[in-house]
Amino acid sequence: MLIENIELENGTAMGLNFAMQNASLLVIRADRGFVMCGYLDMETASALGDVAVKVKGVNSFEDVLAAPVVEATPKAINLGIKVGMTGKEALELMF
């Protein structure tokens, strides 16, 4: 497992990288929410009331930051996050 602080314009996020058998499980957490990879479930994040977005096809923190958001929870949308913006743009709105 790799834990890394990720410096962004609006704050410092925490990146978690769990090496699984065939790919990495990646999450980057900001103060009010997180960006997750395709391993994790958006329905659960929505049901729990989380500010969360999903990106796909990522293998590193850099990939997560650059990848387009493909799904967002209602609470993320309320913060101004939109499908199509980058993971980094979404994270900046989560501080």
Secondary structure, DSSP 8 states (H G I E B T S, - for coil): -EEEEEE-SS-EEEEEEEE-SSSEEEEEE-SS-EEE-TTS-HHHHHHTT--EEE--S--SHHHHHHSB--EE-HHHHHTT--TTSBHHHHHHTT-
